[in-house]
Amino acid sequence: MLSLFVALMVLGTYMVAAGLSGGPGRSGPVNLAKGTVPAAYASLVQKWGNLCDALNPALLAAQLYQESGWKPSAQSHAAAQGIAQFIPSTWATHGMDANGDGKRDVWDPEDAIPSAASYDCKLAKYVKDVPGDRSDNMLAAYNAGAYAVVDNGGIPPYRETQNYVKTIRNMEQSFASNKGRVDPSEQAAGAISYAQDKLGTPYLWGGDGTPEDGGKFDCSGLTRAAYQAVGIDLPRIANDQWNSGPHPERDELLPGDLVFFAPDLNDPRSIDHVGIYVGGGQMIDAPYTGAKIRFDPIDSPNYFGATRPTKR
């Protein structure tokens, strides 16, 4: 009976999707979506993300996430440091003592996040006369340098820089609070159908469903494979999949939405489980070692929120 109910809900998803057109749109100030930025940094990102017209809090959040995954201790092979990944020479020129403690500390998010926003806005001024989208050019300058953007008349033809800009702009919507509805995903029904076909498959930690894995999955391996089957690429890890689309509220859930669970409801990096919502308060998920892919209820104290993946 539950499988029949799921089939009806899948049909309903298409009917709802067919009855809606256009995006939710945003005008005026951009606010961060609840739970997208760790609570320790949310107020900083909201405040400093409004520093100039080329920047907004969701764009700054996506940039910081891309740079470090919210890790203040991050250090790259190129010696970029901290949550905003400043190289030492750039920090020496553009680092700020934003918290007023008497030192400019690249490892302190209270200094590094405001410094990143300030540097972004300086770069936006440097490239303001370059053709193309001003925010895209600003991000390209952060990655490749303002001279490269000016010299190339826009985003330089460097694969790293082009991917950097595209990834951040795609993730931006995931960090922005939605005003109005979140449009349904046309691929949701196919993803559910894939997951439903895997019911009863044993769980395997790290499993991607490949022949090498014996066709077995873990939670994020299942959700990734389900959406890959309908042409949407998701990150491999559950807490990265959280940033793969906009975030509907609990009462706005539609079949196909990814639903997430975490021990710390203030920190998206603590997300440790994901399933595919099928309606009626139920999801299909790969729960844990020793269990099989099955239907489970989503309402629990660890319910973190939902994401609606869409092809971008």
C-alpha positions in Angstrom: 0.0 0.0 0.0 2.8 2.4 0.8 4.3 1.8 -2.7 1.0 2.7 -4.3 0.8 5.8 -2.2 4.3 6.8 -3.3 3.3 6.3 -7.0 0.3 8.6 -6.5 2.5 11.2 -4.8 5.0 11.0 -7.7 2.1 11.7 -10.1 1.0 14.6 -7.9 4.5 16.1 -8.1 4.2 16.3 -11.9 0.7 17.8 -11.7 1.9 20.4 -9.2 5.0 21.2 -11.3 2.8 21.6 -14.4 0.6 24.0 -12.7 3.4 26.4 -11.7 5.7 28.5 -13.9 8.4 31.0 -13.3 10.7 31.3 -10.3 10.0 32.8 -6.9 12.2 35.9 -7.7 13.8 38.2 -5.1 13.8 41.9 -4.8 15.2 44.1 -2.1 17.5 42.9 0.6 18.8 39.3 0.5 18.6 37.3 3.7 20.3 34.0 4.6 18.1 30.9 4.6 17.8 29.4 8.0 20.4 26.8 8.8 22.6 27.4 5.7 25.4 29.1 7.6 26.8 27.8 10.9 25.3 29.9 13.7 28.7 31.2 14.8 29.1 33.0 11.4 25.6 33.8 10.3 25.4 37.3 11.7 28.8 38.2 10.3 27.9 37.0 6.8 24.5 38.7 6.9 26.0 42.0 8.0 29.1 42.1 5.8 27.4 40.6 2.8 25.6 43.9 2.3 28.8 45.9 2.1 28.3 46.8 -1.6 25.9 46.3 -4.5 28.0 43.6 -6.2 27.8 41.4 -3.0 24.9 40.0 -1.0 24.9 37.7 2.1 24.0 34.6 0.1 26.8 35.2 -2.4 29.3 35.8 0.3 28.1 32.6 2.1 28.5 30.6 -1.1 32.0 32.0 -1.6 33.2 31.2 1.9 31.7 27.7 1.6 33.5 27.2 -1.6 36.8 28.5 -0.2 36.9 26.5 3.0 33.7 24.7 3.8 33.4 26.9 6.9 36.7 25.7 8.3 38.7 28.5 10.0 41.8 26.3 10.1 41.8 25.6 6.4 45.1 25.9 4.5 45.6 25.1 0.9 48.6 23.7 -1.0 49.1 27.2 -2.3 49.4 28.6 1.3 45.9 30.2 1.3 44.8 30.5 4.9 41.7 30.6 7.0 38.0 30.5 6.3 38.3 33.0 3.4 41.5 31.5 2.0 43.7 34.6 1.9 47.2 34.2 0.6 49.7 35.9 3.0 50.6 38.8 0.6 46.9 39.6 0.0 46.1 39.4 3.7 49.0 41.7 4.5 47.4 44.4 2.3 43.6 43.7 2.8 43.3 42.0 6.1 41.3 43.9 8.8 41.1 43.9 12.5 37.3 43.8 12.2 36.6 42.7 15.8 38.8 45.4 17.3 41.0 43.1 19.4 44.2 44.8 18.3 45.4 42.2 15.8 44.6 41.2 12.2 44.2 37.5 12.4 43.6 35.5 9.2 42.6 32.5 11.3 39.9 34.4 13.1 36.6 34.4 11.2 35.6 37.7 13.0 38.5 39.3 11.0 38.6 37.1 7.9 34.9 37.2 7.0 34.7 41.0 7.0 38.0 41.2 5.2 36.7 38.9 2.5 33.7 41.1 2.0 35.8 44.2 2.0 38.2 42.8 -0.5 35.3 41.6 -2.7 33.9 45.1 -2.9 37.3 46.6 -3.6 37.7 44.1 -6.5 34.2 45.0 -7.7 35.4 48.6 -8.0 38.5 47.6 -9.8 36.6 45.7 -12.5 33.5 47.9 -12.7 34.2 49.0 -16.3 34.8 45.4 -17.5 32.0 44.0 -19.7 29.8 41.3 -18.2 28.1 40.7 -14.9 29.8 42.7 -12.1 29.4 40.0 -9.4 30.8 37.4 -11.8 33.8 39.6 -12.5 34.3 40.3 -8.9 34.4 36.6 -8.0 36.8 36.0 -10.9 39.1 38.7 -9.6 39.1 37.1 -6.1 40.3 33.9 -7.7 42.6 35.0 -10.5 43.3 38.7 -9.7 41.8 41.9 -10.9 44.4 42.4 -13.6 43.5 39.0 -15.2 39.8 40.1 -15.4 40.6 43.5 -16.9 43.2 42.1 -19.3 40.7 39.5 -20.6 37.7 41.8 -20.7 35.8 39.5 -18.3 36.2 36.1 -16.6 39.6 34.8 -17.7 39.8 31.6 -19.8 41.2 29.6 -16.9 39.2 26.5 -16.1 39.7 26.9 -12.3 38.4 30.5 -12.4 35.5 29.7 -14.6 34.5 26.8 -12.4 34.9 28.9 -9.3 32.5 31.6 -10.6 30.0 29.1 -11.9 30.0 27.0 -8.7 29.5 30.0 -6.4 26.7 31.5 -8.5 24.9 28.2 -8.6 25.2 27.7 -4.9 24.1 31.3 -4.1 20.4 30.3 -4.4 20.9 27.6 -1.7 22.0 30.2 0.8 19.3 32.7 0.1 16.0 32.9 2.0 13.2 32.3 -0.4 10.4 34.8 -0.7 7.4 32.9 -1.9 7.3 29.3 -3.2 10.2 27.1 -4.2 9.4 25.7 -7.7 9.0 21.9 -8.0 11.8 19.9 -9.6 10.7 18.3 -12.8 13.2 15.5 -12.2 11.8 14.5 -8.7 9.6 11.7 -10.0 12.5 10.0 -11.7 14.7 10.2 -8.6 12.0 8.7 -6.5 11.4 5.9 -9.0 15.1 5.1 -8.9 15.2 5.0 -5.1 12.0 2.9 -4.9 13.6 0.3 -7.2 16.4 0.0 -4.6 14.1 -0.8 -1.6 15.4 -3.8 0.3 19.1 -3.3 -0.8 21.5 -3.7 2.1 23.3 -0.6 3.4 27.0 -0.3 2.8 29.1 2.5 4.3 30.6 4.5 1.4 28.5 2.5 -1.1 27.7 4.1 -4.4 25.7 1.2 -5.9 28.5 0.2 -8.2 29.3 -3.4 -9.1 32.4 -3.0 -6.9 30.0 -2.2 -4.0 27.7 -5.1 -4.8 25.0 -2.6 -5.8 24.8 -1.4 -2.2 24.5 2.2 -1.0 25.0 4.5 2.0 22.5 7.3 2.5 24.2 10.0 0.4 25.3 7.4 -2.2 21.7 6.6 -2.7 20.5 10.2 -3.1 23.4 11.0 -5.4 22.7 8.0 -7.6 19.0 8.7 -7.7 19.5 12.2 -9.0 22.4 11.2 -11.3 19.8 8.9 -13.0 17.8 12.0 -14.0 20.7 14.2 -15.0 21.4 16.1 -11.8 24.9 15.8 -10.3 25.0 16.1 -6.5 28.1 16.2 -4.2 29.0 12.8 -2.6 28.6 13.8 1.0 25.3 14.5 2.8 26.3 17.9 4.3 27.5 19.0 0.9 24.2 17.9 -0.8 22.5 20.4 1.6 23.8 23.2 -0.7 22.5 21.7 -3.9 19.4 23.8 -4.2 16.9 26.1 -2.4 15.4 25.0 1.0 11.6 24.5 1.3 10.0 24.7 4.7 8.6 21.5 6.4 5.1 22.4 5.3 6.3 23.1 1.7 7.9 19.7 1.1 7.2 17.9 -2.2 8.2 14.3 -3.2 11.7 14.3 -4.4 13.1 16.8 -1.9 16.1 15.7 0.0 15.6 15.7 3.7 18.5 16.1 6.1 19.2 15.2 9.7 21.9 16.4 12.2 22.9 16.3 15.8 23.5 20.0 15.9 20.6 22.0 14.4 22.7 25.2 14.3 25.4 23.8 12.2 24.9 22.4 8.6 28.4 20.9 8.7 27.0 18.4 11.3 24.5 16.9 8.9 25.0 13.1 9.0 22.0 11.6 7.2 19.9 12.3 4.1 16.9 10.7 2.5 14.5 11.3 -0.4 11.1 12.6 0.6 8.1 10.7 -0.9 5.2 12.5 0.8 3.0 11.8 3.8 5.9 12.4 6.2 7.9 9.5 4.8 11.2 9.2 3.0 13.2 6.5 1.3 16.7 6.2 2.9 19.6 3.9 3.5 19.7 4.1 7.3 22.8 2.4 8.7 25.0 -0.7 8.7 22.9 -3.8 9.1 19.7 -2.2 7.7 18.2 -2.1 4.2 17.0 0.7 2.1 13.4 1.3 3.3 10.7 3.8 4.1 11.2 5.9 7.3 9.4 8.8 8.9 11.1 12.1 8.6 9.8 13.8 11.7 12.4 13.4 14.5 14.4 15.7 16.9 17.3 15.5 14.4 15.3 16.8 11.4 17.5 19.6 10.0 15.6 20.7 6.8 15.2 20.0 3.1 16.8 20.9 -0.2 15.1 20.8 -3.6 17.8 19.8 -6.2 17.3 21.2 -9.7 19.3 21.1 -12.9 21.3 24.3 -13.3 
